[in-house]
Amino acid sequence: MATSKERRQIVETPTEARQAEPGPSVFALLTVSTGLAILILGVIWFAFFRT
C-alpha cells in the first residue's frame, strides 16, 4: 500500500480508495443488461399480447 500522510490526512490513489482493481466497464454492463431486458420483454409481448 502506498498510502501517505500529508498534514494529518491520509492520501491514497483512486484505486486504493476504491479498494479494488478496475474491472469491466459499468457502461458495458448496463448496456448489456438493458438490451437483454428489452429482448426478454419483446419476446413476452410477442408470445402473449400480439393480436
ModelCIF file with pLDDT and N, C-alpha, C, O atoms, coordinates in Angstrom:
data_MODEL
#
_entry.id   MODEL 
#
_entity.id                         1 
_entity.type                       polymer 
_entity.pdbx_number_of_molecules   1 
#
_entity_poly.entity_id                      1 
_entity_poly.type                           'polypeptide(L)' 
_entity_poly.nstd_linkage                   no 
_entity_poly.nstd_monomer                   no 
_entity_poly.pdbx_seq_one_letter_code       MATSKERRQIVETPTEARQAEPGPSVFALLTVSTGLAILILGVIWFAFFRT 
_entity_poly.pdbx_seq_one_letter_code_can   MATSKERRQIVETPTEARQAEPGPSVFALLTVSTGLAILILGVIWFAFFRT 
_entity_poly.pdbx_strand_id                 A 
#
loop_
_entity_poly_seq.entity_id 
_entity_poly_seq.num 
_entity_poly_seq.mon_id 
_entity_poly_seq.hetero 
1 1  MET n 
1 2  ALA n 
1 3  THR n 
1 4  SER n 
1 5  LYS n 
1 6  GLU n 
1 7  ARG n 
1 8  ARG n 
1 9  GLN n 
1 10 ILE n 
1 11 VAL n 
1 12 GLU n 
1 13 THR n 
1 14 PRO n 
1 15 THR n 
1 16 GLU n 
1 17 ALA n 
1 18 ARG n 
1 19 GLN n 
1 20 ALA n 
1 21 GLU n 
1 22 PRO n 
1 23 GLY n 
1 24 PRO n 
1 25 SER n 
1 26 VAL n 
1 27 PHE n 
1 28 ALA n 
1 29 LEU n 
1 30 LEU n 
1 31 THR n 
1 32 VAL n 
1 33 SER n 
1 34 THR n 
1 35 GLY n 
1 36 LEU n 
1 37 ALA n 
1 38 ILE n 
1 39 LEU n 
1 40 ILE n 
1 41 LEU n 
1 42 GLY n 
1 43 VAL n 
1 44 ILE n 
1 45 TRP n 
1 46 PHE n 
1 47 ALA n 
1 48 PHE n 
1 49 PHE n 
1 50 ARG n 
1 51 THR n 
#
_struct_asym.id          A 
_struct_asym.entity_id   1 
#
loop_
_ma_qa_metric.id 
_ma_qa_metric.mode 
_ma_qa_metric.name 
_ma_qa_metric.software_group_id 
_ma_qa_metric.type 
1 global pLDDT . pLDDT 
2 local  pLDDT . pLDDT 
#
_ma_qa_metric_global.metric_id      1 
_ma_qa_metric_global.metric_value   82.78 
_ma_qa_metric_global.model_id       1 
_ma_qa_metric_global.ordinal_id     1 
#
loop_
_ma_qa_metric_local.label_asym_id 
_ma_qa_metric_local.label_comp_id 
_ma_qa_metric_local.label_seq_id 
_ma_qa_metric_local.metric_id 
_ma_qa_metric_local.metric_value 
_ma_qa_metric_local.model_id 
_ma_qa_metric_local.ordinal_id 
A MET 1  2 55.00 1 1  
A ALA 2  2 63.00 1 2  
A THR 3  2 65.00 1 3  
A SER 4  2 66.00 1 4  
A LYS 5  2 70.00 1 5  
A GLU 6  2 67.00 1 6  
A ARG 7  2 75.00 1 7  
A ARG 8  2 78.00 1 8  
A GLN 9  2 81.00 1 9  
A ILE 10 2 79.00 1 10 
A VAL 11 2 81.00 1 11 
A GLU 12 2 82.00 1 12 
A THR 13 2 79.00 1 13 
A PRO 14 2 80.00 1 14 
A THR 15 2 75.00 1 15 
A GLU 16 2 77.00 1 16 
A ALA 17 2 79.00 1 17 
A ARG 18 2 77.00 1 18 
A GLN 19 2 75.00 1 19 
A ALA 20 2 66.00 1 20 
A GLU 21 2 63.00 1 21 
A PRO 22 2 64.00 1 22 
A GLY 23 2 71.00 1 23 
A PRO 24 2 76.00 1 24 
A SER 25 2 83.00 1 25 
A VAL 26 2 82.00 1 26 
A PHE 27 2 84.00 1 27 
A ALA 28 2 90.00 1 28 
A LEU 29 2 90.00 1 29 
A LEU 30 2 91.00 1 30 
A THR 31 2 93.00 1 31 
A VAL 32 2 96.00 1 32 
A SER 33 2 97.00 1 33 
A THR 34 2 98.00 1 34 
A GLY 35 2 98.00 1 35 
A LEU 36 2 98.00 1 36 
A ALA 37 2 98.00 1 37 
A ILE 38 2 98.00 1 38 
A LEU 39 2 98.00 1 39 
A ILE 40 2 97.00 1 40 
A LEU 41 2 96.00 1 41 
A GLY 42 2 96.00 1 42 
A VAL 43 2 95.00 1 43 
A ILE 44 2 95.00 1 44 
A TRP 45 2 94.00 1 45 
A PHE 46 2 93.00 1 46 
A ALA 47 2 93.00 1 47 
A PHE 48 2 92.00 1 48 
A PHE 49 2 87.00 1 49 
A ARG 50 2 79.00 1 50 
A THR 51 2 67.00 1 51 
#
loop_
_atom_site.group_PDB 
_atom_site.id 
_atom_site.type_symbol 
_atom_site.label_atom_id 
_atom_site.label_alt_id 
_atom_site.label_comp_id 
_atom_site.label_asym_id 
_atom_site.label_entity_id 
_atom_site.label_seq_id 
_atom_site.pdbx_PDB_ins_code 
_atom_site.Cartn_x 
_atom_site.Cartn_y 
_atom_site.Cartn_z 
_atom_site.occupancy 
_atom_site.B_iso_or_equiv 
_atom_site.pdbx_formal_charge 
_atom_site.auth_seq_id 
_atom_site.auth_comp_id 
_atom_site.auth_asym_id 
_atom_site.auth_atom_id 
_atom_site.pdbx_PDB_model_num 
ATOM 1   N N  . MET A 1 1  ? 0.848   -1.175  0.000   1.00 55.00 ? 1  MET A N  1 
ATOM 2   C CA . MET A 1 1  ? 0.000   0.000   0.000   1.00 55.00 ? 1  MET A CA 1 
ATOM 3   C C  . MET A 1 1  ? 0.893   1.238   0.000   1.00 55.00 ? 1  MET A C  1 
ATOM 4   O O  . MET A 1 1  ? 1.894   1.321   0.712   1.00 55.00 ? 1  MET A O  1 
ATOM 5   N N  . ALA A 1 2  ? 0.493   2.173   -0.812  1.00 63.00 ? 2  ALA A N  1 
ATOM 6   C CA . ALA A 1 2  ? 1.310   3.376   -0.948  1.00 63.00 ? 2  ALA A CA 1 
ATOM 7   C C  . ALA A 1 2  ? 0.614   4.580   -0.328  1.00 63.00 ? 2  ALA A C  1 
ATOM 8   O O  . ALA A 1 2  ? 0.718   5.695   -0.839  1.00 63.00 ? 2  ALA A O  1 
ATOM 9   N N  . THR A 1 3  ? -0.084  4.356   0.758   1.00 65.00 ? 3  THR A N  1 
ATOM 10  C CA . THR A 1 3  ? -0.732  5.484   1.414   1.00 65.00 ? 3  THR A CA 1 
ATOM 11  C C  . THR A 1 3  ? 0.313   6.349   2.082   1.00 65.00 ? 3  THR A C  1 
ATOM 12  O O  . THR A 1 3  ? 1.360   5.863   2.512   1.00 65.00 ? 3  THR A O  1 
ATOM 13  N N  . SER A 1 4  ? 0.028   7.605   2.164   1.00 66.00 ? 4  SER A N  1 
ATOM 14  C CA . SER A 1 4  ? 0.929   8.523   2.843   1.00 66.00 ? 4  SER A CA 1 
ATOM 15  C C  . SER A 1 4  ? 0.099   9.547   3.609   1.00 66.00 ? 4  SER A C  1 
ATOM 16  O O  . SER A 1 4  ? -1.095  9.714   3.362   1.00 66.00 ? 4  SER A O  1 
ATOM 17  N N  . LYS A 1 5  ? 0.745   10.212  4.522   1.00 70.00 ? 5  LYS A N  1 
ATOM 18  C CA . LYS A 1 5  ? 0.050   11.236  5.303   1.00 70.00 ? 5  LYS A CA 1 
ATOM 19  C C  . LYS A 1 5  ? 0.591   12.598  4.930   1.00 70.00 ? 5  LYS A C  1 
ATOM 20  O O  . LYS A 1 5  ? 1.803   12.815  4.893   1.00 70.00 ? 5  LYS A O  1 
ATOM 21  N N  . GLU A 1 6  ? -0.307  13.497  4.659   1.00 67.00 ? 6  GLU A N  1 
ATOM 22  C CA . GLU A 1 6  ? 0.059   14.883  4.391   1.00 67.00 ? 6  GLU A CA 1 
ATOM 23  C C  . GLU A 1 6  ? -0.816  15.759  5.276   1.00 67.00 ? 6  GLU A C  1 
ATOM 24  O O  . GLU A 1 6  ? -2.041  15.741  5.158   1.00 67.00 ? 6  GLU A O  1 
ATOM 25  N N  . ARG A 1 7  ? -0.204  16.505  6.140   1.00 75.00 ? 7  ARG A N  1 
ATOM 26  C CA . ARG A 1 7  ? -0.915  17.408  7.059   1.00 75.00 ? 7  ARG A CA 1 
ATOM 27  C C  . ARG A 1 7  ? -2.039  16.687  7.805   1.00 75.00 ? 7  ARG A C  1 
ATOM 28  O O  . ARG A 1 7  ? -3.168  17.175  7.868   1.00 75.00 ? 7  ARG A O  1 
ATOM 29  N N  . ARG A 1 8  ? -1.722  15.535  8.361   1.00 78.00 ? 8  ARG A N  1 
ATOM 30  C CA . ARG A 1 8  ? -2.643  14.732  9.159   1.00 78.00 ? 8  ARG A CA 1 
ATOM 31  C C  . ARG A 1 8  ? -3.809  14.175  8.358   1.00 78.00 ? 8  ARG A C  1 
ATOM 32  O O  . ARG A 1 8  ? -4.827  13.802  8.942   1.00 78.00 ? 8  ARG A O  1 
ATOM 33  N N  . GLN A 1 9  ? -3.685  14.106  7.013   1.00 81.00 ? 9  GLN A N  1 
ATOM 34  C CA . GLN A 1 9  ? -4.695  13.475  6.175   1.00 81.00 ? 9  GLN A CA 1 
ATOM 35  C C  . GLN A 1 9  ? -4.054  12.328  5.413   1.00 81.00 ? 9  GLN A C  1 
ATOM 36  O O  . GLN A 1 9  ? -2.913  12.430  4.963   1.00 81.00 ? 9  GLN A O  1 
ATOM 37  N N  . ILE A 1 10 ? -4.789  11.243  5.272   1.00 79.00 ? 10 ILE A N  1 
ATOM 38  C CA . ILE A 1 10 ? -4.290  10.100  4.526   1.00 79.00 ? 10 ILE A CA 1 
ATOM 39  C C  . ILE A 1 10 ? -4.561  10.329  3.048   1.00 79.00 ? 10 ILE A C  1 
ATOM 40  O O  . ILE A 1 10 ? -5.685  10.646  2.658   1.00 79.00 ? 10 ILE A O  1 
ATOM 41  N N  . VAL A 1 11 ? -3.529  10.169  2.229   1.00 81.00 ? 11 VAL A N  1 
ATOM 42  C CA . VAL A 1 11 ? -3.645  10.372  0.788   1.00 81.00 ? 11 VAL A CA 1 
ATOM 43  C C  . VAL A 1 11 ? -3.499  9.019   0.110   1.00 81.00 ? 11 VAL A C  1 
ATOM 44  O O  . VAL A 1 11 ? -2.515  8.313   0.329   1.00 81.00 ? 11 VAL A O  1 
ATOM 45  N N  . GLU A 1 12 ? -4.481  8.656   -0.716  1.00 82.00 ? 12 GLU A N  1 
ATOM 46  C CA . GLU A 1 12 ? -4.469  7.383   -1.423  1.00 82.00 ? 12 GLU A CA 1 
ATOM 47  C C  . GLU A 1 12 ? -4.714  7.617   -2.905  1.00 82.00 ? 12 GLU A C  1 
ATOM 48  O O  . GLU A 1 12 ? -5.265  8.641   -3.308  1.00 82.00 ? 12 GLU A O  1 
ATOM 49  N N  . THR A 1 13 ? -4.295  6.651   -3.701  1.00 79.00 ? 13 THR A N  1 
ATOM 50  C CA . THR A 1 13 ? -4.611  6.697   -5.123  1.00 79.00 ? 13 THR A CA 1 
ATOM 51  C C  . THR A 1 13 ? -6.085  6.325   -5.300  1.00 79.00 ? 13 THR A C  1 
ATOM 52  O O  . THR A 1 13 ? -6.677  5.742   -4.392  1.00 79.00 ? 13 THR A O  1 
ATOM 53  N N  . PRO A 1 14 ? -6.690  6.648   -6.447  1.00 80.00 ? 14 PRO A N  1 
ATOM 54  C CA . PRO A 1 14 ? -8.095  6.280   -6.668  1.00 80.00 ? 14 PRO A CA 1 
ATOM 55  C C  . PRO A 1 14 ? -8.349  4.781   -6.535  1.00 80.00 ? 14 PRO A C  1 
ATOM 56  O O  . PRO A 1 14 ? -9.385  4.379   -6.005  1.00 80.00 ? 14 PRO A O  1 
ATOM 57  N N  . THR A 1 15 ? -7.424  3.948   -7.007  1.00 75.00 ? 15 THR A N  1 
ATOM 58  C CA . THR A 1 15 ? -7.599  2.500   -6.896  1.00 75.00 ? 15 THR A CA 1 
ATOM 59  C C  . THR A 1 15 ? -7.594  2.058   -5.449  1.00 75.00 ? 15 THR A C  1 
ATOM 60  O O  . THR A 1 15 ? -8.389  1.206   -5.055  1.00 75.00 ? 15 THR A O  1 
ATOM 61  N N  . GLU A 1 16 ? -6.708  2.629   -4.658  1.00 77.00 ? 16 GLU A N  1 
ATOM 62  C CA . GLU A 1 16 ? -6.674  2.275   -3.241  1.00 77.00 ? 16 GLU A CA 1 
ATOM 63  C C  . GLU A 1 16 ? -7.930  2.753   -2.526  1.00 77.00 ? 16 GLU A C  1 
ATOM 64  O O  . GLU A 1 16 ? -8.419  2.083   -1.616  1.00 77.00 ? 16 GLU A O  1 
ATOM 65  N N  . ALA A 1 17 ? -8.450  3.890   -2.923  1.00 79.00 ? 17 ALA A N  1 
ATOM 66  C CA . ALA A 1 17 ? -9.650  4.403   -2.271  1.00 79.00 ? 17 ALA A CA 1 
ATOM 67  C C  . ALA A 1 17 ? -10.853 3.514   -2.572  1.00 79.00 ? 17 ALA A C  1 
ATOM 68  O O  . ALA A 1 17 ? -11.730 3.339   -1.726  1.00 79.00 ? 17 ALA A O  1 
ATOM 69  N N  . ARG A 1 18 ? -10.891 2.949   -3.790  1.00 77.00 ? 18 ARG A N  1 
ATOM 70  C CA . ARG A 1 18 ? -11.985 2.044   -4.144  1.00 77.00 ? 18 ARG A CA 1 
ATOM 71  C C  . ARG A 1 18 ? -11.787 0.667   -3.543  1.00 77.00 ? 18 ARG A C  1 
ATOM 72  O O  . ARG A 1 18 ? -12.742 -0.102  -3.434  1.00 77.00 ? 18 ARG A O  1 
ATOM 73  N N  . GLN A 1 19 ? -10.578 0.346   -3.155  1.00 75.00 ? 19 GLN A N  1 
ATOM 74  C CA . GLN A 1 19 ? -10.205 -0.955  -2.601  1.00 75.00 ? 19 GLN A CA 1 
ATOM 75  C C  . GLN A 1 19 ? -10.471 -2.079  -3.589  1.00 75.00 ? 19 GLN A C  1 
ATOM 76  O O  . GLN A 1 19 ? -10.845 -3.184  -3.197  1.00 75.00 ? 19 GLN A O  1 
ATOM 77  N N  . ALA A 1 20 ? -10.276 -1.795  -4.873  1.00 66.00 ? 20 ALA A N  1 
ATOM 78  C CA . ALA A 1 20 ? -10.476 -2.823  -5.882  1.00 66.00 ? 20 ALA A CA 1 
ATOM 79  C C  . ALA A 1 20 ? -9.700  -2.454  -7.133  1.00 66.00 ? 20 ALA A C  1 
ATOM 80  O O  . ALA A 1 20 ? -9.349  -1.294  -7.348  1.00 66.00 ? 20 ALA A O  1 
ATOM 81  N N  . GLU A 1 21 ? -9.444  -3.447  -7.940  1.00 63.00 ? 21 GLU A N  1 
ATOM 82  C CA . GLU A 1 21 ? -8.824  -3.213  -9.230  1.00 63.00 ? 21 GLU A CA 1 
ATOM 83  C C  . GLU A 1 21 ? -9.922  -2.792  -10.217 1.00 63.00 ? 21 GLU A C  1 
ATOM 84  O O  . GLU A 1 21 ? -11.067 -3.224  -10.083 1.00 63.00 ? 21 GLU A O  1 
ATOM 85  N N  . PRO A 1 22 ? -9.589  -1.970  -11.190 1.00 64.00 ? 22 PRO A N  1 
ATOM 86  C CA . PRO A 1 22 ? -10.601 -1.603  -12.189 1.00 64.00 ? 22 PRO A CA 1 
ATOM 87  C C  . PRO A 1 22 ? -11.100 -2.849  -12.914 1.00 64.00 ? 22 PRO A C  1 
ATOM 88  O O  . PRO A 1 22 ? -10.306 -3.642  -13.421 1.00 64.00 ? 22 PRO A O  1 
ATOM 89  N N  . GLY A 1 23 ? -12.405 -3.012  -12.957 1.00 71.00 ? 23 GLY A N  1 
ATOM 90  C CA . GLY A 1 23 ? -12.999 -4.190  -13.585 1.00 71.00 ? 23 GLY A CA 1 
ATOM 91  C C  . GLY A 1 23 ? -13.678 -3.823  -14.888 1.00 71.00 ? 23 GLY A C  1 
ATOM 92  O O  . GLY A 1 23 ? -13.357 -2.811  -15.510 1.00 71.00 ? 23 GLY A O  1 
ATOM 93  N N  . PRO A 1 24 ? -14.622 -4.661  -15.292 1.00 76.00 ? 24 PRO A N  1 
ATOM 94  C CA . PRO A 1 24 ? -15.351 -4.378  -16.532 1.00 76.00 ? 24 PRO A CA 1 
ATOM 95  C C  . PRO A 1 24 ? -16.082 -3.043  -16.442 1.00 76.00 ? 24 PRO A C  1 
ATOM 96  O O  . PRO A 1 24 ? -16.438 -2.581  -15.358 1.00 76.00 ? 24 PRO A O  1 
ATOM 97  N N  . SER A 1 25 ? -16.288 -2.460  -17.561 1.00 83.00 ? 25 SER A N  1 
ATOM 98  C CA . SER A 1 25 ? -16.922 -1.150  -17.604 1.00 83.00 ? 25 SER A CA 1 
ATOM 99  C C  . SER A 1 25 ? -18.367 -1.230  -17.124 1.00 83.00 ? 25 SER A C  1 
ATOM 100 O O  . SER A 1 25 ? -19.115 -2.120  -17.528 1.00 83.00 ? 25 SER A O  1 
ATOM 101 N N  . VAL A 1 26 ? -18.746 -0.310  -16.273 1.00 82.00 ? 26 VAL A N  1 
ATOM 102 C CA . VAL A 1 26 ? -20.119 -0.264  -15.779 1.00 82.00 ? 26 VAL A CA 1 
ATOM 103 C C  . VAL A 1 26 ? -21.066 0.067   -16.928 1.00 82.00 ? 26 VAL A C  1 
ATOM 104 O O  . VAL A 1 26 ? -22.187 -0.440  -16.974 1.00 82.00 ? 26 VAL A O  1 
ATOM 105 N N  . PHE A 1 27 ? -20.623 0.910   -17.848 1.00 84.00 ? 27 PHE A N  1 
ATOM 106 C CA . PHE A 1 27 ? -21.457 1.250   -19.001 1.00 84.00 ? 27 PHE A CA 1 
ATOM 107 C C  . PHE A 1 27 ? -21.762 0.020   -19.837 1.00 84.00 ? 27 PHE A C  1 
ATOM 108 O O  . PHE A 1 27 ? -22.894 -0.152  -20.289 1.00 84.00 ? 27 PHE A O  1 
ATOM 109 N N  . ALA A 1 28 ? -20.778 -0.832  -20.049 1.00 90.00 ? 28 ALA A N  1 
ATOM 110 C CA . ALA A 1 28 ? -20.999 -2.060  -20.816 1.00 90.00 ? 28 ALA A CA 1 
ATOM 111 C C  . ALA A 1 28 ? -21.975 -2.981  -20.091 1.00 90.00 ? 28 ALA A C  1 
ATOM 112 O O  . ALA A 1 28 ? -22.845 -3.580  -20.725 1.00 90.00 ? 28 ALA A O  1 
ATOM 113 N N  . LEU A 1 29 ? -21.845 -3.099  -18.798 1.00 90.00 ? 29 LEU A N  1 
ATOM 114 C CA . LEU A 1 29 ? -22.753 -3.935  -18.019 1.00 90.00 ? 29 LEU A CA 1 
ATOM 115 C C  . LEU A 1 29 ? -24.179 -3.424  -18.113 1.00 90.00 ? 29 LEU A C  1 
ATOM 116 O O  . LEU A 1 29 ? -25.105 -4.207  -18.324 1.00 90.00 ? 29 LEU A O  1 
ATOM 117 N N  . LEU A 1 30 ? -24.369 -2.111  -17.958 1.00 91.00 ? 30 LEU A N  1 
ATOM 118 C CA . LEU A 1 30 ? -25.710 -1.550  -18.047 1.00 91.00 ? 30 LEU A CA 1 
ATOM 119 C C  . LEU A 1 30 ? -26.293 -1.697  -19.447 1.00 91.00 ? 30 LEU A C  1 
ATOM 120 O O  . LEU A 1 30 ? -27.487 -1.959  -19.595 1.00 91.00 ? 30 LEU A O  1 
ATOM 121 N N  . THR A 1 31 ? -25.467 -1.532  -20.473 1.00 93.00 ? 31 THR A N  1 
ATOM 122 C CA . THR A 1 31 ? -25.939 -1.668  -21.848 1.00 93.00 ? 31 THR A CA 1 
ATOM 123 C C  . THR A 1 31 ? -26.400 -3.091  -22.135 1.00 93.00 ? 31 THR A C  1 
ATOM 124 O O  . THR A 1 31 ? -27.469 -3.299  -22.708 1.00 93.00 ? 31 THR A O  1 
ATOM 125 N N  . VAL A 1 32 ? -25.603 -4.055  -21.741 1.00 96.00 ? 32 VAL A N  1 
ATOM 126 C CA . VAL A 1 32 ? -25.958 -5.455  -21.986 1.00 96.00 ? 32 VAL A CA 1 
ATOM 127 C C  . VAL A 1 32 ? -27.200 -5.849  -21.204 1.00 96.00 ? 32 VAL A C  1 
ATOM 128 O O  . VAL A 1 32 ? -28.085 -6.506  -21.752 1.00 96.00 ? 32 VAL A O  1 
ATOM 129 N N  . SER A 1 33 ? -27.285 -5.466  -19.945 1.00 97.00 ? 33 SER A N  1 
ATOM 130 C CA . SER A 1 33 ? -28.442 -5.851  -19.138 1.00 97.00 ? 33 SER A CA 1 
ATOM 131 C C  . SER A 1 33 ? -29.717 -5.173  -19.622 1.00 97.00 ? 33 SER A C  1 
ATOM 132 O O  . SER A 1 33 ? -30.785 -5.785  -19.602 1.00 97.00 ? 33 SER A O  1 
ATOM 133 N N  . THR A 1 34 ? -29.622 -3.919  -20.057 1.00 98.00 ? 34 THR A N  1 
ATOM 134 C CA . THR A 1 34 ? -30.799 -3.237  -20.595 1.00 98.00 ? 34 THR A CA 1 
ATOM 135 C C  . THR A 1 34 ? -31.227 -3.873  -21.914 1.00 98.00 ? 34 THR A C  1 
ATOM 136 O O  . THR A 1 34 ? -32.421 -4.050  -22.159 1.00 98.00 ? 34 THR A O  1 
ATOM 137 N N  . GLY A 1 35 ? -30.272 -4.214  -22.756 1.00 98.00 ? 35 GLY A N  1 
ATOM 138 C CA . GLY A 1 35 ? -30.588 -4.886  -24.015 1.00 98.00 ? 35 GLY A CA 1 
ATOM 139 C C  . GLY A 1 35 ? -31.272 -6.226  -23.788 1.00 98.00 ? 35 GLY A C  1 
ATOM 140 O O  . GLY A 1 35 ? -32.247 -6.555  -24.463 1.00 98.00 ? 35 GLY A O  1 
ATOM 141 N N  . LEU A 1 36 ? -30.759 -6.995  -22.839 1.00 98.00 ? 36 LEU A N  1 
ATOM 142 C CA . LEU A 1 36 ? -31.390 -8.283  -22.532 1.00 98.00 ? 36 LEU A CA 1 
ATOM 143 C C  . LEU A 1 36 ? -32.798 -8.104  -21.976 1.00 98.00 ? 36 LEU A C  1 
ATOM 144 O O  . LEU A 1 36 ? -33.693 -8.880  -22.310 1.00 98.00 ? 36 LEU A O  1 
ATOM 145 N N  . ALA A 1 37 ? -33.005 -7.107  -21.144 1.00 98.00 ? 37 ALA A N  1 
ATOM 146 C CA . ALA A 1 37 ? -34.336 -6.853  -20.593 1.00 98.00 ? 37 ALA A CA 1 
ATOM 147 C C  . ALA A 1 37 ? -35.315 -6.488  -21.707 1.00 98.00 ? 37 ALA A C  1 
ATOM 148 O O  . ALA A 1 37 ? -36.451 -6.961  -21.714 1.00 98.00 ? 37 ALA A O  1 
ATOM 149 N N  . ILE A 1 38 ? -34.884 -5.652  -22.643 1.00 98.00 ? 38 ILE A N  1 
ATOM 150 C CA . ILE A 1 38 ? -35.752 -5.269  -23.767 1.00 98.00 ? 38 ILE A CA 1 
ATOM 151 C C  . ILE A 1 38 ? -36.056 -6.491  -24.631 1.00 98.00 ? 38 ILE A C  1 
ATOM 152 O O  . ILE A 1 38 ? -37.193 -6.674  -25.067 1.00 98.00 ? 38 ILE A O  1 
ATOM 153 N N  . LEU A 1 39 ? -35.057 -7.320  -24.880 1.00 98.00 ? 39 LEU A N  1 
ATOM 154 C CA . LEU A 1 39 ? -35.259 -8.526  -25.677 1.00 98.00 ? 39 LEU A CA 1 
ATOM 155 C C  . LEU A 1 39 ? -36.250 -9.475  -25.013 1.00 98.00 ? 39 LEU A C  1 
ATOM 156 O O  . LEU A 1 39 ? -37.147 -9.998  -25.674 1.00 98.00 ? 39 LEU A O  1 
ATOM 157 N N  . ILE A 1 40 ? -36.095 -9.699  -23.717 1.00 97.00 ? 40 ILE A N  1 
ATOM 158 C CA . ILE A 1 40 ? -36.998 -10.601 -22.993 1.00 97.00 ? 40 ILE A CA 1 
ATOM 159 C C  . ILE A 1 40 ? -38.422 -10.054 -22.987 1.00 97.00 ? 40 ILE A C  1 
ATOM 160 O O  . ILE A 1 40 ? -39.378 -10.798 -23.211 1.00 97.00 ? 40 ILE A O  1 
ATOM 161 N N  . LEU A 1 41 ? -38.564 -8.752  -22.730 1.00 96.00 ? 41 LEU A N  1 
ATOM 162 C CA . LEU A 1 41 ? -39.908 -8.162  -22.738 1.00 96.00 ? 41 LEU A CA 1 
ATOM 163 C C  . LEU A 1 41 ? -40.512 -8.220  -24.134 1.00 96.00 ? 41 LEU A C  1 
ATOM 164 O O  . LEU A 1 41 ? -41.720 -8.417  -24.272 1.00 96.00 ? 41 LEU A O  1 
ATOM 165 N N  . GLY A 1 42 ? -39.699 -8.054  -25.171 1.00 96.00 ? 42 GLY A N  1 
ATOM 166 C CA . GLY A 1 42 ? -40.192 -8.166  -26.541 1.00 96.00 ? 42 GLY A CA 1 
ATOM 167 C C  . GLY A 1 42 ? -40.694 -9.563  -26.855 1.00 96.00 ? 42 GLY A C  1 
ATOM 168 O O  . GLY A 1 42 ? -41.729 -9.726  -27.501 1.00 96.00 ? 42 GLY A O  1 
ATOM 169 N N  . VAL A 1 43 ? -39.960 -10.574 -26.398 1.00 95.00 ? 43 VAL A N  1 
ATOM 170 C CA . VAL A 1 43 ? -40.382 -11.960 -26.620 1.00 95.00 ? 43 VAL A CA 1 
ATOM 171 C C  . VAL A 1 43 ? -41.674 -12.245 -25.873 1.00 95.00 ? 43 VAL A C  1 
ATOM 172 O O  . VAL A 1 43 ? -42.569 -12.892 -26.418 1.00 95.00 ? 43 VAL A O  1 
ATOM 173 N N  . ILE A 1 44 ? -41.788 -11.778 -24.647 1.00 95.00 ? 44 ILE A N  1 
ATOM 174 C CA . ILE A 1 44 ? -43.021 -11.988 -23.877 1.00 95.00 ? 44 ILE A CA 1 
ATOM 175 C C  . ILE A 1 44 ? -44.204 -11.290 -24.558 1.00 95.00 ? 44 ILE A C  1 
ATOM 176 O O  . ILE A 1 44 ? -45.282 -11.872 -24.678 1.00 95.00 ? 44 ILE A O  1 
ATOM 177 N N  . TRP A 1 45 ? -44.003 -10.046 -25.002 1.00 94.00 ? 45 TRP A N  1 
ATOM 178 C CA . TRP A 1 45 ? -45.075 -9.334  -25.698 1.00 94.00 ? 45 TRP A CA 1 
ATOM 179 C C  . TRP A 1 45 ? -45.474 -10.066 -26.962 1.00 94.00 ? 45 TRP A C  1 
ATOM 180 O O  . TRP A 1 45 ? -46.663 -10.214 -27.243 1.00 94.00 ? 45 TRP A O  1 
ATOM 181 N N  . PHE A 1 46 ? -44.483 -10.530 -27.739 1.00 93.00 ? 46 PHE A N  1 
ATOM 182 C CA . PHE A 1 46 ? -44.765 -11.203 -29.000 1.00 93.00 ? 46 PHE A CA 1 
ATOM 183 C C  . PHE A 1 46 ? -45.514 -12.505 -28.761 1.00 93.00 ? 46 PHE A C  1 
ATOM 184 O O  . PHE A 1 46 ? -46.388 -12.870 -29.548 1.00 93.00 ? 46 PHE A O  1 
ATOM 185 N N  . ALA A 1 47 ? -45.181 -13.214 -27.676 1.00 93.00 ? 47 ALA A N  1 
ATOM 186 C CA . ALA A 1 47 ? -45.794 -14.525 -27.401 1.00 93.00 ? 47 ALA A CA 1 
ATOM 187 C C  . ALA A 1 47 ? -47.197 -14.402 -26.817 1.00 93.00 ? 47 ALA A C  1 
ATOM 188 O O  . ALA A 1 47 ? -48.044 -15.253 -27.089 1.00 93.00 ? 47 ALA A O  1 
ATOM 189 N N  . PHE A 1 48 ? -47.466 -13.370 -26.027 1.00 92.00 ? 48 PHE A N  1 
ATOM 190 C CA . PHE A 1 48 ? -48.719 -13.344 -25.292 1.00 92.00 ? 48 PHE A CA 1 
ATOM 191 C C  . PHE A 1 48 ? -49.681 -12.220 -25.703 1.00 92.00 ? 48 PHE A C  1 
ATOM 192 O O  . PHE A 1 48 ? -50.895 -12.416 -25.640 1.00 92.00 ? 48 PHE A O  1 
ATOM 193 N N  . PHE A 1 49 ? -49.184 -11.064 -26.118 1.00 87.00 ? 49 PHE A N  1 
ATOM 194 C CA . PHE A 1 49 ? -50.050 -9.907  -26.298 1.00 87.00 ? 49 PHE A CA 1 
ATOM 195 C C  . PHE A 1 49 ? -50.234 -9.487  -27.751 1.00 87.00 ? 49 PHE A C  1 
ATOM 196 O O  . PHE A 1 49 ? -50.875 -8.471  -28.016 1.00 87.00 ? 49 PHE A O  1 
ATOM 197 N N  . ARG A 1 50 ? -49.703 -10.223 -28.669 1.00 79.00 ? 50 ARG A N  1 
ATOM 198 C CA . ARG A 1 50 ? -49.823 -9.890  -30.087 1.00 79.00 ? 50 ARG A CA 1 
ATOM 199 C C  . ARG A 1 50 ? -51.250 -10.201 -30.546 1.00 79.00 ? 50 ARG A C  1 
ATOM 200 O O  . ARG A 1 50 ? -51.799 -11.242 -30.185 1.00 79.00 ? 50 ARG A O  1 
ATOM 201 N N  . THR A 1 51 ? -51.840 -9.328  -31.319 1.00 67.00 ? 51 THR A N  1 
ATOM 202 C CA . THR A 1 51 ? -53.215 -9.583  -31.790 1.00 67.00 ? 51 THR A CA 1 
ATOM 203 C C  . THR A 1 51 ? -53.241 -9.882  -33.260 1.00 67.00 ? 51 THR A C  1 
ATOM 204 O O  . THR A 1 51 ? -54.310 -10.120 -33.823 1.00 67.00 ? 51 THR A O  1 
#
